[in-house]
Amino acid sequence: MLRKTIYSIIIVLLMTGIVSAQMPTPGLHFKDEQPSRSKEQKEYDKAIDHDYQSEIKKIIPDAGKKDPWGNIRPTPPAAAKNKE
């Protein structure tokens, strides 16, 4: 009887831990709960992003054109000629 009581208490404690893990924590805000950004803030973010992209292009001018696996890939075999 005592063993059943101890096991039931352990199960109840584990279940309350699982339920509390599903509850939202204080101070945690989701995307829908945050107020939207003002027009000035959006323009500022856009300017910062544009400046960042332009600096990246100065550092790496053709970043999208490089093939990092180019040295590792074998060259494709030449087309075999018909010997017939």
N, CA, C and O atoms as a GROMACS GRO file, in nm:
protein
  336
    1MET      N    1   0.082  -0.120   0.000
    1MET     CA    2   0.000   0.000   0.000
    1MET      C    3   0.086   0.126   0.000
    1MET      O    4   0.057   0.223  -0.070
    2LEU      N    5   0.191   0.124   0.078
    2LEU     CA    6   0.280   0.239   0.084
    2LEU      C    7   0.350   0.261  -0.050
    2LEU      O    8   0.372   0.374  -0.091
    3ARG      N    9   0.384   0.152  -0.115
    3ARG     CA   10   0.450   0.161  -0.244
    3ARG      C   11   0.359   0.227  -0.348
    3ARG      O   12   0.405   0.309  -0.426
    4LYS      N   13   0.232   0.192  -0.350
    4LYS     CA   14   0.137   0.252  -0.442
    4LYS      C   15   0.121   0.401  -0.415
    4LYS      O   16   0.109   0.480  -0.509
    5THR      N   17   0.122   0.439  -0.290
    5THR     CA   18   0.110   0.581  -0.254
    5THR      C   19   0.233   0.658  -0.302
    5THR      O   20   0.220   0.767  -0.358
    6ILE      N   21   0.350   0.602  -0.282
    6ILE     CA   22   0.473   0.670  -0.326
    6ILE      C   23   0.477   0.681  -0.477
    6ILE      O   24   0.513   0.786  -0.530
    7TYR      N   25   0.439   0.575  -0.548
    7TYR     CA   26   0.438   0.580  -0.693
    7TYR      C   27   0.336   0.681  -0.745
    7TYR      O   28   0.362   0.753  -0.841
    8SER      N   29   0.221   0.687  -0.681
    8SER     CA   30   0.120   0.784  -0.725
    8SER      C   31   0.166   0.927  -0.700
    8SER      O   32   0.140   1.015  -0.782
    9ILE      N   33   0.235   0.951  -0.589
    9ILE     CA   34   0.288   1.085  -0.562
    9ILE      C   35   0.394   1.121  -0.666
    9ILE      O   36   0.396   1.235  -0.714
   10ILE      N   37   0.480   1.029  -0.702
   10ILE     CA   38   0.582   1.054  -0.804
   10ILE      C   39   0.517   1.084  -0.938
   10ILE      O   40   0.561   1.176  -1.008
   11ILE      N   41   0.414   1.010  -0.974
   11ILE     CA   42   0.345   1.034  -1.102
   11ILE      C   43   0.281   1.172  -1.102
   11ILE      O   44   0.288   1.243  -1.202
   12VAL      N   45   0.217   1.210  -0.991
   12VAL     CA   46   0.153   1.342  -0.983
   12VAL      C   47   0.258   1.452  -0.993
   12VAL      O   48   0.234   1.552  -1.061
   13LEU      N   49   0.371   1.436  -0.928
   13LEU     CA   50   0.477   1.536  -0.937
   13LEU      C   51   0.532   1.548  -1.079
   13LEU      O   52   0.558   1.658  -1.127
   14LEU      N   53   0.550   1.434  -1.144
   14LEU     CA   54   0.598   1.438  -1.282
   14LEU      C   55   0.497   1.504  -1.374
   14LEU      O   56   0.535   1.579  -1.464
   15MET      N   57   0.370   1.478  -1.354
   15MET     CA   58   0.266   1.538  -1.438
   15MET      C   59   0.260   1.690  -1.418
   15MET      O   60   0.239   1.764  -1.514
   16THR      N   61   0.277   1.736  -1.294
   16THR     CA   62   0.274   1.881  -1.273
   16THR      C   63   0.394   1.947  -1.338
   16THR      O   64   0.385   2.061  -1.384
   17GLY      N   65   0.508   1.877  -1.342
   17GLY     CA   66   0.625   1.930  -1.411
   17GLY      C   67   0.601   1.942  -1.559
   17GLY      O   68   0.644   2.039  -1.622
   18ILE      N   69   0.533   1.844  -1.617
   18ILE     CA   70   0.503   1.847  -1.760
   18ILE      C   71   0.406   1.960  -1.791
   18ILE      O   72   0.423   2.031  -1.891
   19VAL      N   73   0.305   1.977  -1.708
   19VAL     CA   74   0.206   2.083  -1.730
   19VAL      C   75   0.269   2.220  -1.715
   19VAL      O   76   0.239   2.311  -1.792
   20SER      N   77   0.356   2.236  -1.616
   20SER     CA   78   0.418   2.367  -1.596
   20SER      C   79   0.514   2.400  -1.710
   20SER      O   80   0.538   2.518  -1.738
   21ALA      N   81   0.570   2.299  -1.775
   21ALA     CA   82   0.660   2.323  -1.889
   21ALA      C   83   0.582   2.376  -2.008
   21ALA      O   84   0.640   2.442  -2.094
   22GLN      N   85   0.453   2.348  -2.014
   22GLN     CA   86   0.372   2.393  -2.127
   22GLN      C   87   0.314   2.532  -2.105
   22GLN      O   88   0.262   2.592  -2.199
   23MET      N   89   0.323   2.584  -1.984
   23MET     CA   90   0.269   2.717  -1.954
   23MET      C   91   0.369   2.824  -2.001
   23MET      O   92   0.490   2.802  -1.993
   24PRO      N   93   0.319   2.937  -2.049
   24PRO     CA   94   0.412   3.042  -2.091
   24PRO      C   95   0.486   3.101  -1.972
   24PRO      O   96   0.428   3.120  -1.864
   25THR      N   97   0.612   3.130  -1.993
   25THR     CA   98   0.692   3.187  -1.885
   25THR      C   99   0.670   3.337  -1.878
   25THR      O  100   0.648   3.400  -1.982
   26PRO      N  101   0.677   3.395  -1.760
   26PRO     CA  102   0.660   3.541  -1.749
   26PRO      C  103   0.774   3.614  -1.820
   26PRO      O  104   0.890   3.573  -1.811
   27GLY      N  105   0.741   3.719  -1.889
   27GLY     CA  106   0.841   3.798  -1.959
   27GLY      C  107   0.870   3.749  -2.100
   27GLY      O  108   0.947   3.813  -2.172
   28LEU      N  109   0.812   3.638  -2.140
   28LEU     CA  110   0.833   3.585  -2.274
   28LEU      C  111   0.721   3.635  -2.364
   28LEU      O  112   0.604   3.610  -2.337
   29HIS      N  113   0.757   3.706  -2.469
   29HIS     CA  114   0.656   3.763  -2.559
   29HIS      C  115   0.668   3.696  -2.695
   29HIS      O  116   0.777   3.675  -2.748
   30PHE      N  117   0.553   3.665  -2.750
   30PHE     CA  118   0.549   3.608  -2.884
   30PHE      C  119   0.534   3.719  -2.986
   30PHE      O  120   0.510   3.835  -2.951
   31LYS      N  121   0.547   3.684  -3.112
   31LYS     CA  122   0.545   3.783  -3.219
   31LYS      C  123   0.413   3.861  -3.221
   31LYS      O  124   0.414   3.983  -3.242
   32ASP      N  125   0.302   3.795  -3.199
   32ASP     CA  126   0.173   3.862  -3.205
   32ASP      C  127   0.151   3.958  -3.088
   32ASP      O  128   0.073   4.052  -3.099
   33GLU      N  129   0.220   3.934  -2.978
   33GLU     CA  130   0.201   4.018  -2.860
   33GLU      C  131   0.282   4.147  -2.866
   33GLU      O  132   0.251   4.242  -2.794
   34GLN      N  133   0.384   4.151  -2.950
   34GLN     CA  134   0.469   4.270  -2.956
   34GLN      C  135   0.402   4.376  -3.043
   34GLN      O  136   0.341   4.343  -3.145
   35PRO      N  137   0.414   4.501  -3.003
   35PRO     CA  138   0.357   4.606  -3.089
   35PRO      C  139   0.436   4.617  -3.219
   35PRO      O  140   0.556   4.590  -3.222
   36SER      N  141   0.367   4.656  -3.325
   36SER     CA  142   0.434   4.667  -3.454
   36SER      C  143   0.530   4.786  -3.452
   36SER      O  144   0.513   4.880  -3.376
   37ARG      N  145   0.629   4.778  -3.538
   37ARG     CA  146   0.731   4.884  -3.543
   37ARG      C  147   0.675   5.005  -3.616
   37ARG      O  148   0.592   4.993  -3.707
   38SER      N  149   0.723   5.122  -3.575
   38SER     CA  150   0.676   5.245  -3.638
   38SER      C  151   0.741   5.260  -3.776
   38SER      O  152   0.834   5.187  -3.810
   39LYS      N  153   0.692   5.355  -3.853
   39LYS     CA  154   0.743   5.377  -3.989
   39LYS      C  155   0.890   5.420  -3.984
   39LYS      O  156   0.969   5.378  -4.068
   40GLU      N  157   0.925   5.503  -3.887
   40GLU     CA  158   1.064   5.549  -3.874
   40GLU      C  159   1.157   5.431  -3.840
   40GLU      O  160   1.267   5.421  -3.894
   41GLN      N  161   1.110   5.343  -3.752
   41GLN     CA  162   1.192   5.228  -3.716
   41GLN      C  163   1.211   5.135  -3.836
   41GLN      O  164   1.320   5.081  -3.855
   42LYS      N  165   1.106   5.116  -3.915
   42LYS     CA  166   1.118   5.032  -4.034
   42LYS      C  167   1.213   5.092  -4.136
   42LYS      O  168   1.292   5.021  -4.197
   43GLU      N  169   1.207   5.224  -4.155
   43GLU     CA  170   1.299   5.290  -4.247
   43GLU      C  171   1.442   5.281  -4.198
   43GLU      O  172   1.534   5.262  -4.277
   44TYR      N  173   1.462   5.295  -4.067
   44TYR     CA  174   1.595   5.284  -4.009
   44TYR      C  175   1.650   5.143  -4.030
   44TYR      O  176   1.766   5.126  -4.068
   45ASP      N  177   1.567   5.042  -4.006
   45ASP     CA  178   1.609   4.904  -4.028
   45ASP      C  179   1.645   4.879  -4.174
   45ASP      O  180   1.742   4.809  -4.203
   46LYS      N  181   1.567   4.936  -4.263
   46LYS     CA  182   1.593   4.918  -4.406
   46LYS      C  183   1.725   4.984  -4.446
   46LYS      O  184   1.801   4.929  -4.525
   47ALA      N  185   1.753   5.102  -4.390
   47ALA     CA  186   1.878   5.171  -4.418
   47ALA      C  187   1.997   5.092  -4.364
   47ALA      O  188   2.100   5.080  -4.431
   48ILE      N  189   1.983   5.040  -4.244
   48ILE     CA  190   2.091   4.960  -4.185
   48ILE      C  191   2.116   4.835  -4.270
   48ILE      O  192   2.231   4.800  -4.296
   49ASP      N  193   2.011   4.770  -4.313
   49ASP     CA  194   2.025   4.649  -4.396
   49ASP      C  195   2.090   4.683  -4.530
   49ASP      O  196   2.175   4.608  -4.578
   50HIS      N  197   2.051   4.794  -4.589
   50HIS     CA  198   2.110   4.835  -4.717
   50HIS      C  199   2.258   4.863  -4.701
   50HIS      O  200   2.339   4.821  -4.784
   51ASP      N  201   2.296   4.935  -4.594
   51ASP     CA  202   2.437   4.963  -4.569
   51ASP      C  203   2.516   4.834  -4.546
   51ASP      O  204   2.628   4.820  -4.595
   52TYR      N  205   2.456   4.742  -4.473
   52TYR     CA  206   2.522   4.614  -4.448
   52TYR      C  207   2.545   4.538  -4.578
   52TYR      O  208   2.655   4.487  -4.602
   53GLN      N  209   2.444   4.530  -4.662
   53GLN     CA  210   2.457   4.458  -4.788
   53GLN      C  211   2.561   4.522  -4.879
   53GLN      O  212   2.636   4.452  -4.947
   54SER      N  213   2.566   4.655  -4.880
   54SER     CA  214   2.665   4.722  -4.965
   54SER      C  215   2.807   4.697  -4.914
   54SER      O  216   2.899   4.681  -4.994
   55GLU      N  217   2.826   4.693  -4.783
   55GLU     CA  218   2.958   4.663  -4.728
   55GLU      C  219   2.999   4.519  -4.758
   55GLU      O  220   3.116   4.493  -4.787
   56ILE      N  221   2.905   4.428  -4.751
   56ILE     CA  222   2.936   4.289  -4.783
   56ILE      C  223   2.977   4.276  -4.930
   56ILE      O  224   3.068   4.201  -4.962
   57LYS      N  225   2.910   4.350  -5.017
   57LYS     CA  226   2.945   4.344  -5.160
   57LYS      C  227   3.083   4.402  -5.185
   57LYS      O  228   3.152   4.360  -5.278
   58LYS      N  229   3.125   4.501  -5.103
   58LYS     CA  230   3.260   4.556  -5.118
   58LYS      C  231   3.365   4.454  -5.074
   58LYS      O  232   3.471   4.442  -5.135
   59ILE      N  233   3.335   4.381  -4.970
   59ILE     CA  234   3.431   4.284  -4.917
   59ILE      C  235   3.439   4.162  -5.010
   59ILE      O  236   3.548   4.118  -5.046
   60ILE      N  237   3.324   4.110  -5.046
   60ILE     CA  238   3.317   3.991  -5.131
   60ILE      C  239   3.236   4.030  -5.254
   60ILE      O  240   3.114   4.015  -5.254
   61PRO      N  241   3.302   4.078  -5.360
   61PRO     CA  242   3.227   4.130  -5.474
   61PRO      C  243   3.145   4.026  -5.550
   61PRO      O  244   3.037   4.058  -5.599
   62ASP      N  245   3.194   3.904  -5.561
   62ASP     CA  246   3.120   3.804  -5.637
   62ASP      C  247   3.096   3.680  -5.551
   62ASP      O  248   3.133   3.569  -5.588
   63ALA      N  249   3.034   3.702  -5.435
   63ALA     CA  250   3.014   3.593  -5.340
   63ALA      C  251   2.920   3.486  -5.395
   63ALA      O  252   2.940   3.368  -5.367
   64GLY      N  253   2.822   3.523  -5.472
   64GLY     CA  254   2.727   3.426  -5.523
   64GLY      C  255   2.781   3.345  -5.639
   64GLY      O  256   2.725   3.240  -5.672
   65LYS      N  257   2.890   3.390  -5.703
   65LYS     CA  258   2.942   3.324  -5.822
   65LYS      C  259   3.048   3.219  -5.789
   65LYS      O  260   3.086   3.140  -5.877
   66LYS      N  261   3.097   3.215  -5.667
   66LYS     CA  262   3.203   3.121  -5.632
   66LYS      C  263   3.144   2.983  -5.606
   66LYS      O  264   3.032   2.969  -5.558
   67ASP      N  265   3.224   2.882  -5.640
   67ASP     CA  266   3.185   2.744  -5.618
   67ASP      C  267   3.281   2.684  -5.516
   67ASP      O  268   3.393   2.648  -5.553
   68PRO      N  269   3.241   2.671  -5.390
   68PRO     CA  270   3.335   2.620  -5.289
   68PRO      C  271   3.375   2.475  -5.312
   68PRO      O  272   3.480   2.433  -5.262
   69TRP      N  273   3.297   2.398  -5.384
   69TRP     CA  274   3.328   2.259  -5.410
   69TRP      C  275   3.395   2.240  -5.546
   69TRP      O  276   3.412   2.126  -5.591
   70GLY      N  277   3.431   2.346  -5.611
   70GLY     CA  278   3.489   2.338  -5.744
   70GLY      C  279   3.618   2.258  -5.750
   70GLY      O  280   3.640   2.185  -5.847
   71ASN      N  281   3.704   2.270  -5.650
   71ASN     CA  282   3.831   2.198  -5.650
   71ASN      C  283   3.814   2.052  -5.613
   71ASN      O  284   3.902   1.970  -5.642
   72ILE      N  285   3.705   2.018  -5.551
   72ILE     CA  286   3.686   1.882  -5.502
   72ILE      C  287   3.614   1.795  -5.605
   72ILE      O  288   3.642   1.676  -5.616
   73ARG      N  289   3.523   1.854  -5.678
   73ARG     CA  290   3.447   1.777  -5.778
   73ARG      C  291   3.539   1.731  -5.891
   73ARG      O  292   3.624   1.807  -5.938
   74PRO      N  293   3.522   1.608  -5.934
   74PRO     CA  294   3.602   1.564  -6.049
   74PRO      C  295   3.548   1.627  -6.176
   74PRO      O  296   3.429   1.660  -6.186
   75THR      N  297   3.635   1.643  -6.271
   75THR     CA  298   3.590   1.699  -6.398
   75THR      C  299   3.505   1.595  -6.469
   75THR      O  300   3.536   1.476  -6.462
   76PRO      N  301   3.401   1.637  -6.536
   76PRO     CA  302   3.317   1.538  -6.605
   76PRO      C  303   3.396   1.472  -6.718
   76PRO      O  304   3.474   1.539  -6.786
   77PRO      N  305   3.375   1.344  -6.739
   77PRO     CA  306   3.449   1.275  -6.846
   77PRO      C  307   3.408   1.330  -6.982
   77PRO      O  308   3.294   1.369  -7.004
   78ALA      N  309   3.504   1.333  -7.070
   78ALA     CA  310   3.477   1.382  -7.204
   78ALA      C  311   3.380   1.288  -7.273
   78ALA      O  312   3.379   1.167  -7.247
   79ALA      N  313   3.300   1.343  -7.362
   79ALA     CA  314   3.204   1.260  -7.434
   79ALA      C  315   3.279   1.159  -7.520
   79ALA      O  316   3.370   1.194  -7.595
   80ALA      N  317   3.239   1.035  -7.508
   80ALA     CA  318   3.305   0.929  -7.584
   80ALA      C  319   3.261   0.938  -7.729
   80ALA      O  320   3.143   0.957  -7.758
   81LYS      N  321   3.358   0.922  -7.820
   81LYS     CA  322   3.326   0.926  -7.963
   81LYS      C  323   3.277   0.789  -8.006
   81LYS      O  324   3.324   0.686  -7.956
   82ASN      N  325   3.185   0.787  -8.097
   82ASN     CA  326   3.137   0.659  -8.152
   82ASN      C  327   3.247   0.598  -8.238
   82ASN      O  328   3.298   0.662  -8.330
   83LYS      N  329   3.283   0.476  -8.209
   83LYS     CA  330   3.389   0.411  -8.286
   83LYS      C  331   3.333   0.325  -8.398
   83LYS      O  332   3.408   0.252  -8.462
   84GLU      N  333   3.206   0.332  -8.421
   84GLU     CA  334   3.144   0.251  -8.526
   84GLU      C  335   3.160   0.309  -8.662
   84GLU      O  336   3.113   0.251  -8.760
   0.00000   0.00000   0.00000
